[in-house]
């Protein structure tokens, strides 16, 4: 849109931006500038503007940014550049909105790489609850570099009948209510539980809502979506069944369908073959019925539901230029400053995901998936040609940080045959629209100033989006460089794993429990001592359990290996006073001591399975993560030496004082 002078200048120059709809206020350097004091003013002059909304390119454009908002957009000569503006000369270049990753399963080490590749926003549908909120708010306050992180607090998992089946629980390691702090998911079984979870998520700071499966009836997901929509929040759904699948998720209110909503089984020629399908999403598309495809496309367009194909992740190895992707995934880590902090295990994980399918699956299955991918890509291309929407996502960790968005855009162009301008919309304004995030995704007056300047025309070839000259995020030019001292890991549990649970290695605790939880002692023989006394010969740990001072708190001469199972609270805002925490676990005794960041803290053992400890205000003065273990005194009981005297770790999250702390809720 091109803005001229505003006839109502004197009337509106003292009003708020919201009250005038941003239409004219920002055009006057001599009006609002004085009211806004030393607010930074930036102008981009001379480039060709592609606004992200699909409008005609604007040659010789001007964009004025005040603070972190776009204040004016138009052509040179039609928009006044304030005298105090810093001017970027974009002549001969192209200007686009910052890119948005529609599915970023976020980890701390991605921040600089996302910005390096012009990805200024990321939708974190892999929920991280209070840890995710802490990261989001730290980035938004400039503590360390990264894209805007829009967060789900807790994903909803369906609680169908199979969830209560012990065999199902053993297979998937979950119970009916499987929430563990840090795990990012909560099982729901009724519409009432669905609505309660949405309200709790929103109270905890959620930017949108997410579901993780279809293992609940449609009415549960409909209630979930309805409650979210009442609050103006979008819902992204992963609709794998068995009770609710793609089309039913659309009817329930899905705004975005992860992995194309797994709809391949609903548009198949032979639906009976695929009706219970839960597997790689691409395979059923090999059986795609074109008439059913057209019907599904019309249905999606009617309901304004976006598909998120995740080609680079879900169809990895099948795209037409996979050899290029493999080389790019190697080259992305060439910068020594990035490698200085980027964990090796994360690089190896990416490279493992980038292997050619012929390396790990039989030829027949490769053929089936390649056939499915081609039809999957056709569906996305046909949907967009029909006026529907698909959004661009990396589904990292299965793609390279930041670069994965560009790789996905390339698949849209090269395999789904989508026009470059439509791909740009799919990576910007369409994503913002379907996630109901209204102040990003396009270059318009009043929106956040997340802008890219590139050196070649993306409307000709979407790969030109990689030729980045300048990244502007939040109205500031971002240095496109990596820094060896990057502080993005300040809320991480570990630099050697993706673990984000409050209590780590619960499987290890279960193993220790099995070793120490021997049967009660039984008499297996009677021995006559030399003095004539009759002595029962027993099996088990009876002597250990009956040592003097056992009582409610074990006081053995030899210790068992301790283990932590739960901790409460698990999040304490920076600057709190001395705070008491409770641990439950196994094999605590009178001399068990909690160590926080390798320092012993006051510990009170309540029983063999419960203790409390106090973290001082000094330890809570700085934001970050505190890591703790329980240590038992030596010597260890016979057979325990290989397990050691130290428990698994637990982790206390200490967000900054400006953070919305999700843990204030009841879950």
N, C-alpha and C positions, 0 to 999 in steps of 0.2 A: 504494500500500500504506500502511496506517495502522499506526503503531508505538506500543505502549504501553510501560509500564515493563518493564525487563528484570530478571528474577529473579536473573540471574547477574552483576549489576553488580560486586560486589566481586571476583568471580573473574576477570572479563575486562578490567577497566578498564586494566590495564597491558600487555595483549597488543597485537600489531599489528593494524591494520585487516584485513589479508589473513587473519590467523589466525582471525578471528571472522566473516568474510564480511560485515563492515560492519553486521550486523543490529542491534546494540544499542549499540555503543560510543559513538556520537556523541550519545546522548541526555543525557549527564550533564555539565552545565557544571562541576560540582565534582569530576569525575574527570579525564578527559583534559586539561581546560583547563590545569591546573597543570603537567602534563607537557609540554604544548606551548608553554609560556611565553606570549609575546605574540602568538600566532597570532590572526589576524583572525577574528572571528565575526560573521556577517551573518544576519539573519532576515528572511524575507518573510512578512508576516502579513495574512490577511483576504481574499485573492483567490481566484478559482475556478481550481483547478488542472486543466489538461489535460496529462497526464504524457507524452504522445507515444507511449505504447504502445496507445492505443485504449481505455483503461479509462474507466469512468464519471467524469465531472467530479467533483472534490471541492470543494464550496463551503466558504468560510471556512477556508481551508487555512493551514498553517504549513510553511515550509521553512527548515531551519537549515543554514547553510553554515559549515564550519570550514576556514579556509585556502582552498584551491581545490576542495574536495570537498563534496558534499552529505552532511550528517551525519544529518539526520532529515527525515521527510516525514509529514504527517498533518493532523488537524483541530485547530483552536483548542480548547484544553482537553485534548487528548489528547497533545500534544507540548509539552514544556517549552522555553521560550525562555531561553537562558542570560542571566544578569544582565548580562554584559559585551557582549552582542550589540548591534550597530547594527541597528535595526529599520526596514524599509521597509513602510509602510502601503499594501497593495494592495487595500484594500476597494473593491468596485465594479469591479475590473479582472480580467483573466484572465492566467494564468501558463502559459507553454509552454516547452519546450526551445528552445535556440538552433537556428536553421535551419542546414542543411548543403547546400552546393552539391555535387552529385555529379559535376560535370564543370567544373572551373575551369581554363581554359588560362591560367595565372596570369601577370600582369604587375604590376610594382611599384606602379603608380599606383592599384590597386584597393583597397588595404588599408582605408583609412578608410571608403570607400563601402560595402564589405561589412558592416562593423560597424554603420554608420549604419542599414542596413536589417535588422539583426538576424541576419546570416549569420555565425555564430561559427566555422564550420568549412568548409573547402573541400578537395575531393579533386582534386589536381592530376594529372590523367591525361595532360595534355600535358607529357611529361617534361622536366625542366630539369637533370638530373644534379646535379653538385656545386653549381651555382648555386642550384638549388631547395633543396638541403639547407641551404645557408648562409642563405637567406631564411627557411626554416621555423624554424631554430634561433634566428635573431635575433628573430623575432616571439615565439617561446616564452620567450625571456629578457627580453622587455620593451624591446628596443632601439627598436622603433617599433611602431605599432599595426597590427593586421591580424588576420584570422581564423586559427585553427589551420590550418596547411597540411599536409595529408597527401600525401606525395610518392611518385611513381614515380621511380626514378633514371634508368633507360634503358628505353624501350619496345622491344619486340621487333618486328622487321619480318620477314616471311617471305622466304625465299630460294628461291623456286620457279625452275624452269628459265628462265622469262622474265626473271628478274633478271640472268641471265648474257648476255642478248641485248644486243649493243651498241646496237641501235636502241632497245630499251626503256630502256637506261641514258641514252641521249641525250635521250629524251623526258622522263624524270623526273629527270634530273640525278643519277643515282646509280650506284654500282658494286655488285658483289656484297656487299662488306663496306663499307657506306656510313657508318660512324660517324665523325663529326667532333666533337671536344670542344665541348660546348655544344649540339649538334644534338639530343640526347635520344633517339637510336634506334640500334639495333644489329641488323644482319641476321643471322638464324640459319637454318641449313639442315638440321640434324639434331637428334634428341632429345638427344644429348650436348651440343651447343652450347646448346640451350635450357636444360638443367639448369645448365650452367656460368654462363649469363647470370643466371639467377635467383639463384644463390648469390652472384655478384658484386654484384648489386643489393642483396641483403639485407645483405651485409657492408658496403656503402656507406651503409646507413641507410634503405632503402626501407620505406615504410609499407604499400604494396601493390604489385602487379605489373600491367603493362599490355601489351597487344599492339596493333599498329597496322594490321593488315590480315589477310587470309587467304591470303596468297601462299606458303603452305607446306602440306604434307599434314597431316591431323588428328593423326597420331602425334607431330608436332613440338609442336603446341600442347598435346596431352595430357601430354607430358613436362614442358612448361613449367608447366602448372597443377598437376600432381602435386608437383613440387618446391616450388612456392610453398605448397601446402596442407600439406605436411609441416612447413613452418616456421610454420604458422598465419597465412599471408598470403593475402589475397583476390587474385583475378585479374579484371581488367576486359578485355573483348575487343571489338575492332572487327572485325567478321567480314564483309568485303566480297569474299572470294574472291581469286583464282579457284579455289583448291584446297579451301578450307575456308570454309563459310558458316554461317549462323545456327544451324541445328539441330545441325550437326557441332561447333560451338563449345560448345554446351550439353553435348553428350556428352563433349567434351574436358575440361570442368570449369570453364567460365566462371561466375563469380559474378554479374557484371553485364555486360549487353550494350549497348554504346554504340550510339546511333542505332537502338534497338529491334532490334539484332542484324541489321539489314538483312534481316529475315525475310519482307518483303513478297513477294519472288520465290518463296518456298517455300510460300506459302499462296494462290497465284494460280490462277484457273480455267484459265489457259493458260500453264503453267510453261515451255513451250518458248520463249515470247516473252521471258521474263525470266531464263532460266537463266544467262546470261552478263552479267547486268545489273551495272554499276558506275556509279552516278550518284546523283541525288537520291533519298534513301531513300523518299520518299513516293509516287513515281509508281507502282510496282507494286501498291500497296494499292488503286488504283482497280479492279484486276482481282481483288479479294479474293474467295475462295470461303468462304462462311460455315461450311461443314462442315469445311474445312481449318483455318479460324480456331479452331473449337472444339477440334479435335485438337491444334493447336499450344498453345493455352492450357492444356489438360490436361497436356501434355508439360512446359511451363514450370513449372507448379505442382508437378508430380511431382519435378522436379529442383531446386526452390527457386532458380531463376535469375531475377534481376530485370532488367526492361527499363528502359532509359534513353532516352526518346523524343526529348529535346532539341527540343521543339516550337518554341520561340521562335527557335531557331537554324536547324533543318533545314526547318521549315515556315513560315519567316518570310514575312509578308505574306499568309498564308492563314487565320490564325485569325480568329474572328468579331469581335474587337475590336481589329484592327490599328491603326486610327486612334488609339485610345487609347494603344497602345504607342508609336507615332510621337511623340505629344505628350509622353509620359512620358520618352522618350529625349532629348528636347530639355530638358525641365524639370530633369532630374537634375543638370545642370551650372549651374544658376542661382546656386549659392552662390559668391561671389567668392573665398572661401578655397580651395575646391576647384579653381576655374579657375586659381588662382595657380600651381599646380604640375602640374595635369592637362594633358598635352600636347594641343595642338590637333589633331595628326594622328590621335590616338586618338579624339577626339570625331568627327572627320570619318569615320573608319573605321566607327564605330557608326552614324552617320546614313546612310552609304551602304548598310549592311546592312539598315537599316530602311525602305528604299524599297519602295513597292508593286510587286509583281511585274509589273504592267501596264506599268511604266516601262522594263523591261529584257528582257522576253521576249514572244514572240508569243501571241496570244489562245488558240490551241489548246493550247499547253503550259501556260498558266495554268489552263485548264479541267481538264487532266489532273491537274495537281498539286493543285488544290483538291479534286477528287474523291478523289485519293489521301489527302489530309490528313484528310478526313472519315472515311474508313475506318480510317486510322491512329489517329485519336482514339477511334473506336469500339472498336478492338482493345484499347487501354489501359484504357478503361472496363470492357469485358467481362472482361479479365484480373483487374482488381481486384475486381470483383463475384464472380468465381469463386474468390477467395481467394489470387490471385497478387499479385505486387508489381511496381510501377514506382517509379522514384526520380526526384526533381526535380533538374534541372540547367539551368544557364544556357548552357553551352557558350560562354562569353565568349571571344572578343571580339565575338561576334555578338549579344550582349545587353548591357544596361547593367549596370555593376558593382553587385552587391548587389540592385538592383531587378530584375534579370533572373530571380532565383529567385522573386520574387513574381509576375512576369509568367508564368512557367511554371506556378506553382500556379494562376493564374487560368485558364489554358488547360485544366488538369486539370478545373476546376470547370465552366467555361462551354462547353467543346467536347467533353471526354471524359465529362462528367456524373458525375464522381466526388464522393462525399460529402465535405464539408469535413474531417471528422475523419480520414478515410482520407488526404486530401491532406496533413494535418499529419503523419501517420505517414510518408508518402512523402518528406517533407522533413526527417525527423528519424530516428526509430528504424529504419525500414526501410533507410535508407542506411547507418547504422552497422552494422546486422546483416550486410548483404551485403558491405560492405567489411571486415568482421571487426574493426572498431574498437569495442571493447566498453565504453569508458568515456565515450562521448558518446551523444547521440541521445534520451535520455529523462531524466526527473526521478526518480531513484531513489537510495537511500542508497548511497554509495560512488562514484558517478559524478562526473565533472568538473562543476563548477557553471557551466554555460553556459545562461543562462535569459533569457527575454524576459517582460516585463510589457506587455500591450497593453490598449487602452482600450475595446475592443468584443469581442464574442464570436466567435472564429474558427469555432466549431462551427456557427454560423448562416450565416456567409459568410466564405470564406477570404480575401477582400479585407480583412477586419478585421485580418489579421496585419500590415497596413501601418500600422495606428494604434498605433505603438510608443510606449510611455511610458518604458521603462527597458530597457537592454541590460546584462546581467551576463555577463562572460566571465572564466573562470578565477577565479571567486569575487569579482571586483571590478566595481563599477559603472563602465561605460564612458561617457565623455562623448560624447554624440551630436553631434559637431561636427567640422568640417573645420579643418585648421590649415595656413596658408600655408607654414609651414616644415617640413612633413612630410618625414621622412627616409627614406621607403620606397625611394627610388631609389639607395641607397648601393651596391648591387651591380649596377646597370644599366650596360650598355655605352654607352647613348645615351639622351638625353631626346627624341630626334626619330625613333626607329624602334623596332620590336619586336626588333631584332637581339640575340641572346644567344650567338652563336658566339664561340669563343676567338679566331679569326682572321676578321675581317670582310671583306666585299667580295672574295671569292675569284674571282668572275666578272670583276671589274676586273683582277685579277692575270692571269687568262687572256688578257684583251684586250691587256694590256701585253706579255705573252709572245709573242703572235702578231705584234705590231708589231716586236719586237726580234729575234725568232728567224727572221731572213731566211736564205735559202739560202746555202750555202757559195759563195764567190766563184768565178766562172767567167770564163775568157778570152773576151771577145767581139770583140776586135780587137787588132792589133799596130800600134803607132805608132812611126814613126822620128823621133826627136828631132833638133833642128838639129845637134847634135854627132855624129849618126850612131848613137846608142844605140837599140837596139830595146826598147820598153817595152810590156808587156802591159796592155791596157785591160780591167779586170775589173768585174764586177757584185757586189753584196752589200756586207757590212760588213768586208771583209778588212782594210782599213787600220786600222779601229778595233780589231779583234781582235788585230792583230799589233803594237800599240803597245809601246814598250820597257817592260820590267818586267811583262809580261803574266803569265807563269809560272802557278802554281796560283791566285794571287790577282790579279785584274785591277787594274792601276794606270794607268788611262787619263788623258789630259789633259782628256777630256770624258766626263761621266757619262751612263749610261742611267738611266731611272726605276726605282727598286727596288720590289720587291714581296715581301710575306710570305706564305708558304704554310702553315707549321706552326710551333708553339712547344711546347717541353717544358722543364720542367713548366708546367702552366697554372693550378695552384692551390697556394698556399703559405699555411699557417696563420699567422695574426697572431702577431707576435713572433719570427719566424724570424731567424736570423743572415744575414749577407751570402750571397746565393744566386745561383748561375750558371744562366742560361737559355740554351737553344739555339734559334735560328731557322733554318729553311730557307726559301729563296725564290729570287728571281731578281735579277740585276744588282747584286749587292753588289760593292764594290771596296775598295781598301786604306784609303780615307778615309771609308767608310760609318760612320755613328754612330747608335746607338740613343738615342732620346729617350723617357724615361718621365715621364709627366705634364709634358711640355714641358721636361724637364731632361735634358741629356746624361749618359749613364752610361758606365762603362768598357766598351769594345767591342773584341772581337778577331775579325777577319775571317779565316775559315779558307779560304774559296774564294769563287768568284762565286755560290755557292748556299747557303753556310752561314756563320753567324757565331755567336758567343756574347757575352753581355753579363752584367753583374753588377748586381743590385739590392741596395742597401745595407739593413742592418738598420733604419736610420732610416725608410726608405720602407716597410718591412714592419711597422712598429710599430702602425699603425692598420688596422683592418678596412675593407674596401671593395673598389673596383676600381681597378687601375692601368692606364692606357691608354698604349700605346707605338707608335712608328713608327720606321722607318729613314729617315734622310736621307742623300742622296748629295751630294758637293760640286758646286758649279757651276764652270764652265759646263756646261750640258747638251749632249749630242750633238744635232746637227741633226735636227729632227723630234721631239725629246723634250720640247720646251718646253711643248707643250700638255698633257703628262702630268705635268709637275712633277718636283721633286726629292725628293718625300716618298712613302713607301709607303702602303698601306692600314694600318689599325689592327689591333693584337692587344691582348688584354686579360688581365691577370693577376688572378685572383680571390684575395682575401685574406679568408677567413672568420675569424670570431671564434675565440678559443682554445677555446671550448666546443663548436665545431661538429664533426660527423662529416664528414670530408673524403672525398668519394667518389673523388677523384683518387688516393687511396692504392691503389686497385685497378689492374689491369693494362691496362685499355682506354685 
